[in-house]
Amino acid sequence: MAKIKEVRCIRTRRNGMWVIVKVLTDQPGLYGIGSASEVNHPGAVVT
């Protein structure tokens, strides 16, 4: 079973309001991508 190795937050759009996360695992080439936006408080997701 894969284990989470790292989570990267990527702020997009000009104002940084859309946050994407990339979840990396300990298995080469196995990762996940998803939206993690909080519309009113994007800074709450990205710390």
DOLUMKOL-201538 format. One line per 10 residues: number of its first residue (from 0); their letters; for each residue x, y negated, z negated of N, C-alpha, C, O. Coordinates in steps of 0.2 Angstrom, whole numbers, padded with zeros to 4 digits. Atoms other than C-alpha are relative to their C-alpha. Example, Ala and Ser with C-alpha at 12.3 -4.5 7.8 and 13.67 -1.06 7.14 Angstrom:
2
0 = as = 0004 0006 0000 0062 0022 -0039 0004 -0006 0000 0009 -0005 -0003 | -0004 0006 0001 0068 0005 -0036 -0004 -0005 -0003 -0001 -0011 -0004
This chain:
47
0 = makikevrci = 0004 0006 0000 0000 0000 0000 0004 -0006 0000 0009 -0007 -0004 | -0004 0006 -0001 0007 -0017 0005 -0001 -0005 -0006 -0007 -0004 -0010 | 0001 0005 0006 0010 -0030 -0009 0002 -0007 0003 0006 -0008 0007 | -0001 0007 -0002 0009 -0049 -0007 0007 -0002 -0003 0008 -0001 -0008 | -0007 0003 0001 0026 -0057 -0006 0000 -0007 -0001 0004 -0010 -0005 | 0000 0008 0000 0022 -0075 -0003 -0007 -0002 0003 -0010 0001 0007 | 0006 0004 -0003 0007 -0087 0001 0003 -0007 0002 0005 -0010 -0003 | -0002 0007 -0003 0011 -0102 0012 -0007 -0004 0001 -0011 -0001 0004 | 0005 0005 -0002 -0001 -0117 0013 0002 -0004 0005 0008 -0007 0005 | -0001 0004 -0006 -0002 -0126 0029 -0005 -0005 0001 -0011 -0004 0002
10 = rtrrngmwvi = 0005 0005 -0001 -0011 -0143 0029 0000 -0002 0007 0005 -0004 0010 | 0001 0002 -0007 -0018 -0148 0046 -0004 -0006 0001 -0006 -0009 -0004 | 0003 0006 -0002 -0026 -0162 0054 0004 -0006 -0002 0008 -0006 -0006 | -0004 0006 0002 -0020 -0180 0053 0000 -0002 -0007 0005 -0004 -0010 | 0001 0002 0007 -0027 -0183 0035 0002 0006 -0004 0001 0006 -0010 | -0001 -0006 0004 -0022 -0165 0029 -0006 0003 -0003 -0005 0007 -0008 | 0006 -0002 0003 -0040 -0161 0025 -0002 0008 0001 -0006 0011 -0002 | 0002 -0007 -0002 -0040 -0143 0033 0006 0004 -0002 0012 0003 0000 | -0006 -0004 0003 -0029 -0131 0023 -0001 0008 0003 -0006 0011 0002 | 0000 -0007 -0003 -0024 -0114 0031 0005 0003 -0005 0010 0001 -0007
20 = vkvltdqpgl = -0005 -0003 0004 -0015 -0101 0020 0002 0006 0005 -0002 0009 0008 | -0003 -0006 -0003 -0004 -0087 0027 0003 0004 -0006 0007 0002 -0010 | -0002 -0005 0006 -0002 -0072 0015 0005 0005 0003 0003 0009 0008 | -0006 -0004 -0002 0015 -0063 0018 0000 0006 -0004 -0001 0006 -0010 | 0000 -0006 0004 0017 -0045 0013 0007 0003 0000 0012 0000 0003 | -0007 -0003 0000 0032 -0034 0009 0001 0005 0006 0007 0008 0007 | -0001 -0004 -0007 0029 -0024 0026 0001 -0005 0006 -0003 -0009 0007 | -0001 0005 -0006 0037 -0033 0041 -0006 0000 0005 -0008 0005 0007 | 0005 0001 -0005 0024 -0040 0053 -0007 0001 -0003 -0012 -0001 0001 | 0007 -0001 0003 0009 -0037 0041 -0001 -0007 -0004 0002 -0008 -0009
30 = ygigsasevn = 0001 0006 0003 0002 -0054 0036 -0008 -0002 0001 -0011 0001 0005 | 0007 0003 -0001 -0015 -0063 0034 0000 -0007 0001 0004 -0011 -0002 | 0001 0007 -0001 -0021 -0080 0039 -0008 -0001 -0001 -0012 0002 0001 | 0007 0002 0001 -0037 -0089 0033 0000 -0007 -0002 0005 -0010 -0004 | 0002 0007 0002 -0045 -0105 0029 -0001 -0001 -0008 -0004 0004 -0011 | 0000 0001 0007 -0043 -0111 0011 -0002 -0007 -0002 0000 -0010 -0007 | 0002 0007 0001 -0051 -0129 0012 -0005 -0001 -0005 -0010 0003 -0006 | 0005 0003 0005 -0060 -0138 -0002 -0001 -0007 0003 0003 -0011 0003 | 0001 0006 -0004 -0068 -0152 0008 0002 -0006 -0004 0005 -0011 -0001 | -0001 0006 0003 -0067 -0165 -0005 0006 -0001 -0004 0008 -0006 -0006
40 = hpgavvt = -0006 0000 0004 -0051 -0160 -0014 0005 0005 0003 0006 0010 0000 | -0005 -0005 -0003 -0038 -0152 -0002 0006 0001 -0004 0009 0006 -0004 | -0005 -0001 0005 -0025 -0155 -0015 0000 0005 -0005 0004 0007 -0008 | 0001 -0005 0005 -0033 -0143 -0027 0002 0007 0003 0004 0011 -0001 | -0002 -0006 -0003 -0028 -0129 -0015 0007 0000 0001 0010 0005 0000 | -0007 0001 -0001 -0011 -0135 -0011 0004 -0003 -0006 0003 -0009 -0008 | -0004 0002 0006 0000 -0136 -0027 0007 0000 0001 0011 -0001 -0004
